[in-house]
C-alpha cells in the first residue's frame, strides 16, 4: 500500500498554474524527499494533501482512501512553516495545550513520549521564545507527532539549521520511520542532507513531477568518477581521450567516468610526461544530479 497516491492533481491561483497534472507515489515507510525550485509547487502540493487547499482537479488518496476521509485525515501530522506556539509559554505547556486541543487521552504521557522522540525532553521547561531555531523546528515536529500519525508532512524543516541541528534532525526523522511506523514526506533545498536520509525522491518543476526514483535508482544514476588537475589541462585531456571513453571537464577538473582506479590514470599520464597536481575519487551528488536534470528539463 502507498501512504500517498496522487493522480493528475491540478491547482491554479487566478491565471497562475501552481500544480499541473501532478502524479506522485509515496510508499508506506518511506522518507520521501520532495525537491524543486522556489515556486515549483512543493508547498502547494503539501497543502493540498493536508486539506489546507482545495484542488481544481485530480485525485489524492492516503493509505488507499480519499484524502477527505475523516479517519484517514486523523493519521496525518503536519509542519508547514513554523509551529504555532505561544512565545512566553514553556515548551511543555505549549505541548499540553495542543494535546488538549486534539483531545488526546493521557496527554502528559503522550507529550513526554514525543518530546523524547525529538530529543527535547531536557528542554521542556524552556520558554518557546528562548529556544534555538533547531529546537523550535523539533518542537514543531513534536506537535505533528501528537496522536501517533502514520504520515508526517514537513515543509523545509532543516533550512537555516546549523550542522549539529541538521544532524539531530536527521536522527529524529530516521528514528520516526524505523521505530514509530511513520511515513515522512519532506521538502528541502538542502539536498546534501536529504541524500543522507531519503529512501525515495520526487523532483517537481513548474507544478509537474518530472522524476520519481528510489535511493537505489539515484545511486545508479550518480556514478563514481576520478577527478584530476595537471599543469597542462589541454594536453592531459587529449591523452585521456585516447585511452578512456568518458571524459568530462567540470569545475576546473577533468573527470574520468570509466571504471578505472586513480593510480592507473596517474601512471598512464606520468609515462606520457604529464604530472598530476591533484587527484581524487568522488561521486555525483544528488545536488549535481538535480541541477543537470533541471538543465535538461528547460
C-alpha positions as CSV (number, residue, x, y, z in Angstrom):
1,X,0.0,0.0,0.0
2,X,1.1,3.6,-0.6
3,X,0.9,6.3,2.0
4,X,0.2,8.9,-0.7
5,X,-1.1,8.3,-4.2
6,X,-1.8,11.4,-6.4
7,X,-3.1,11.3,-10.0
8,X,-3.4,14.3,-12.3
9,X,-3.6,16.9,-9.5
10,X,-4.1,20.5,-10.6
11,X,-4.4,23.8,-8.7
12,X,-4.5,27.3,-10.1
13,X,-4.4,30.7,-8.5
14,X,-6.0,33.1,-10.9
15,X,-4.0,32.8,-14.1
16,X,-1.1,31.0,-12.4
17,X,-0.9,27.2,-12.6
18,X,0.7,26.1,-9.4
19,X,0.2,22.3,-9.8
20,X,-0.2,21.0,-13.3
21,X,-1.4,17.4,-13.7
22,X,0.9,16.1,-11.0
23,X,1.4,12.4,-10.3
24,X,3.1,11.2,-7.1
25,X,3.5,8.0,-5.2
26,X,4.9,7.7,-1.7
27,X,5.3,4.2,-0.3
28,X,4.4,3.3,3.3
29,X,7.5,3.6,5.5
30,X,9.4,5.9,3.1
31,X,11.3,9.1,3.7
32,X,10.3,10.9,0.6
33,X,12.5,13.8,-0.4
34,X,10.3,16.3,-2.3
35,X,12.6,18.5,-4.4
36,X,12.1,21.6,-6.6
37,X,12.9,25.3,-7.1
38,X,11.1,28.0,-5.3
39,X,7.7,28.4,-6.8
40,X,7.8,24.9,-8.3
41,X,4.6,23.8,-6.4
42,X,6.1,21.8,-3.5
43,X,4.3,23.7,-0.7
44,X,1.1,24.0,-2.7
45,X,1.1,20.2,-3.2
46,X,1.7,19.6,0.5
47,X,-1.1,21.9,1.5
48,X,-3.4,20.1,-1.0
49,X,-2.5,16.8,0.6
50,X,-3.2,18.2,4.1
51,X,-6.6,19.7,3.0
52,X,-5.4,23.3,3.6
53,X,-6.2,24.0,-0.1
54,X,-8.8,22.5,-2.4
55,X,-7.7,21.1,-5.7
56,X,-9.2,22.1,-9.0
57,X,-8.9,18.6,-10.3
58,X,-7.2,15.2,-9.8
59,X,-7.2,12.6,-7.1
60,X,-5.5,12.3,-3.8
61,X,-5.5,9.1,-1.8
62,X,-4.0,8.5,1.6
63,X,-3.4,4.9,2.6
64,X,-5.8,3.8,-0.2
65,X,-8.7,6.1,0.8
66,X,-9.8,9.5,-0.3
67,X,-7.9,12.3,1.4
68,X,-11.1,13.9,2.7
69,X,-12.0,10.8,4.7
70,X,-12.0,11.9,8.4
71,X,-10.5,8.7,9.7
72,X,-7.5,8.9,7.3
73,X,-7.1,12.6,8.0
74,X,-6.6,11.8,11.6
75,X,-3.5,9.9,10.6
76,X,-1.6,13.0,9.3
77,X,0.8,15.1,11.2
78,X,1.9,18.4,9.6
79,X,4.6,21.0,10.0
80,X,4.4,23.7,7.3
81,X,6.4,26.9,8.0
82,X,6.6,27.3,11.8
83,X,4.8,25.7,14.8
84,X,2.0,27.8,16.3
85,X,3.3,28.3,19.8
86,X,2.9,31.0,22.4
87,X,6.3,32.5,22.9
88,X,6.1,33.2,26.6
89,X,4.8,29.7,27.5
90,X,7.1,26.8,28.2
91,X,7.6,24.0,25.7
92,X,5.7,21.7,28.0
93,X,2.7,24.0,28.4
94,X,2.5,24.6,24.6
95,X,2.6,20.9,24.0
96,X,0.0,20.2,26.7
97,X,-2.3,22.9,25.2
98,X,-2.0,21.2,21.7
99,X,-2.6,17.8,23.2
100,X,-5.8,19.1,24.9
101,X,-6.9,20.7,21.6
102,X,-6.6,17.3,19.9
103,X,-8.5,15.5,22.7
104,X,-5.6,13.1,23.3
105,X,-6.0,10.6,26.0
106,X,-3.3,10.6,28.7
107,X,-1.8,13.9,27.4
108,X,1.1,14.1,29.8
109,X,2.3,10.6,28.8
110,X,1.9,11.5,25.1
111,X,3.7,14.8,25.4
112,X,6.6,13.1,27.3
113,X,6.8,10.5,24.6
114,X,7.0,12.9,21.6
115,X,9.4,15.2,23.4
116,X,11.7,12.3,23.9
117,X,11.4,11.3,20.2
118,X,12.6,14.8,19.1
119,X,15.4,14.9,21.7
120,X,13.6,17.8,23.6
121,X,12.8,16.1,26.9
122,X,15.5,18.1,28.7
123,X,14.2,21.4,27.5
124,X,10.5,21.1,28.3
125,X,10.6,23.9,30.9
126,X,12.2,26.4,28.4
127,X,10.1,29.2,27.2
128,X,9.4,28.8,23.5
129,X,10.9,32.2,22.6
130,X,14.2,31.2,24.2
131,X,14.6,28.1,22.1
132,X,17.0,28.0,19.1
133,X,15.8,27.6,15.6
134,X,16.7,23.9,15.6
135,X,14.8,23.4,18.8
136,X,11.8,25.2,17.5
137,X,11.7,23.0,14.4
138,X,11.9,19.9,16.6
139,X,9.1,21.3,18.7
140,X,7.1,21.7,15.5
141,X,7.7,18.0,14.7
142,X,6.7,17.1,18.2
143,X,3.4,18.9,17.6
144,X,2.9,17.0,14.4
145,X,3.6,13.7,16.2
146,X,0.9,14.1,18.8
147,X,-1.7,11.4,18.2
148,X,0.7,8.9,16.6
149,X,0.3,9.9,13.0
150,X,1.1,7.4,10.2
151,X,2.1,10.2,7.8
152,X,4.2,13.2,8.6
153,X,4.4,16.1,6.1
154,X,7.3,18.5,6.7
155,X,7.9,21.7,4.7
156,X,11.6,22.8,4.8
157,X,12.2,21.7,8.4
158,X,16.0,21.7,8.1
159,X,16.5,25.1,6.4
160,X,18.5,27.5,8.4
161,X,19.8,24.9,10.9
162,X,23.5,24.6,11.8
163,X,25.4,21.4,11.3
164,X,24.6,20.0,14.7
165,X,20.9,20.9,14.3
166,X,20.8,19.1,11.0
167,X,22.5,16.0,12.5
168,X,19.9,15.8,15.2
169,X,17.0,16.4,12.7
170,X,18.4,13.5,10.6
171,X,18.5,11.2,13.6
172,X,14.9,12.2,14.6
173,X,13.5,11.6,11.1
174,X,15.2,8.2,10.7
175,X,14.0,7.2,14.2
176,X,10.4,8.2,13.4
177,X,10.3,6.0,10.3
178,X,12.2,3.0,11.7
179,X,10.7,2.8,15.2
180,X,7.3,4.5,15.0
181,X,5.8,3.2,11.8
182,X,5.6,6.7,10.3
183,X,6.0,7.7,6.6
184,X,7.7,11.1,6.1
185,X,7.2,13.5,3.2
186,X,9.9,16.2,3.5
187,X,10.7,19.1,1.2
188,X,14.1,20.9,1.4
189,X,16.6,22.8,-0.6
190,X,19.5,21.3,1.3
191,X,19.9,18.3,-1.0
192,X,23.1,17.0,0.7
193,X,21.1,16.4,3.9
194,X,18.2,14.8,2.1
195,X,20.6,12.5,0.3
196,X,21.7,11.1,3.7
197,X,18.2,10.0,4.8
198,X,15.7,9.8,1.9
199,X,14.6,6.4,0.6
200,X,12.6,7.9,-2.3
201,X,12.7,11.2,-4.2
202,X,10.2,13.2,-6.2
203,X,11.5,16.2,-8.4
204,X,9.0,18.8,-9.4
205,X,9.3,21.6,-11.9
206,X,6.6,24.2,-12.7
207,X,4.0,22.1,-11.0
208,X,4.8,18.9,-12.8
209,X,6.5,15.8,-11.5
210,X,9.5,15.3,-13.8
211,X,11.2,12.4,-11.9
212,X,10.4,9.9,-9.2
213,X,13.0,7.4,-8.1
214,X,14.3,5.3,-5.2
215,X,17.6,6.0,-3.4
216,X,18.9,2.9,-5.2
217,X,17.9,4.3,-8.6
218,X,19.6,7.6,-7.7
219,X,22.8,5.7,-6.8
220,X,22.8,4.0,-10.3
221,X,22.3,7.4,-12.0
222,X,25.2,9.0,-10.0
223,X,28.4,7.2,-11.0
224,X,31.7,7.4,-9.3
225,X,34.5,9.2,-11.1
226,X,38.1,10.2,-10.9
227,X,38.8,13.9,-10.9
228,X,42.2,15.4,-11.6
229,X,44.2,18.5,-12.3
230,X,47.5,19.0,-14.0
231,X,49.7,21.8,-15.2
232,X,48.7,21.3,-18.8
233,X,45.0,20.5,-18.8
234,X,44.5,20.7,-22.6
235,X,47.3,18.1,-23.2
236,X,46.0,16.0,-20.4
237,X,42.5,15.9,-21.8
238,X,43.9,14.8,-25.2
239,X,45.8,12.0,-23.7
240,X,42.9,10.8,-21.5
241,X,40.6,10.8,-24.5
242,X,43.0,8.4,-26.3
243,X,42.7,5.8,-23.6
244,X,39.3,6.4,-21.9
245,X,35.9,6.8,-23.4
246,X,34.1,9.0,-20.8
247,X,35.9,12.3,-20.2
248,X,34.3,15.5,-19.0
249,X,35.6,18.9,-17.9
250,X,33.8,20.2,-14.9
251,X,34.6,22.9,-12.3
252,X,38.3,23.1,-13.4
253,X,38.7,19.4,-13.1
254,X,39.0,16.6,-15.7
255,X,36.7,13.8,-14.8
256,X,37.1,10.2,-15.9
257,X,33.9,8.2,-15.6
258,X,35.4,4.9,-16.9
259,X,35.8,2.0,-14.4
260,X,39.4,2.8,-13.5
261,X,41.5,3.5,-10.4
262,X,43.2,6.8,-9.8
263,X,46.6,5.1,-9.6
264,X,46.2,3.8,-13.1
265,X,45.5,7.2,-14.5
266,X,48.4,8.8,-12.7
267,X,50.8,6.1,-14.0
268,X,49.5,6.5,-17.6
269,X,49.9,10.3,-17.6
270,X,53.3,10.0,-15.9
271,X,54.6,7.8,-18.7
272,X,53.4,10.5,-21.1
273,X,55.3,13.2,-19.2
274,X,52.2,14.7,-17.6
275,X,52.4,15.3,-13.9
276,X,49.1,15.2,-11.9
277,X,48.9,18.0,-9.3
278,X,45.7,16.9,-7.8
279,X,43.5,13.8,-8.0
280,X,40.5,12.4,-6.1
281,X,37.8,9.8,-6.4
282,X,34.3,11.2,-6.0
283,X,30.7,10.5,-6.8
284,X,27.9,12.6,-8.4
285,X,25.8,14.1,-5.7
286,X,22.0,14.5,-5.5
287,X,22.5,18.2,-5.9
288,X,24.6,17.8,-9.1
289,X,22.1,15.2,-10.5
290,X,19.3,17.6,-9.8
291,X,21.0,20.6,-11.4
292,X,21.7,18.5,-14.6
293,X,18.1,17.3,-14.6
294,X,16.8,20.9,-14.4
295,X,19.0,21.9,-17.3
296,X,17.6,19.0,-19.4
297,X,14.0,20.0,-18.5
298,X,14.4,23.5,-19.7
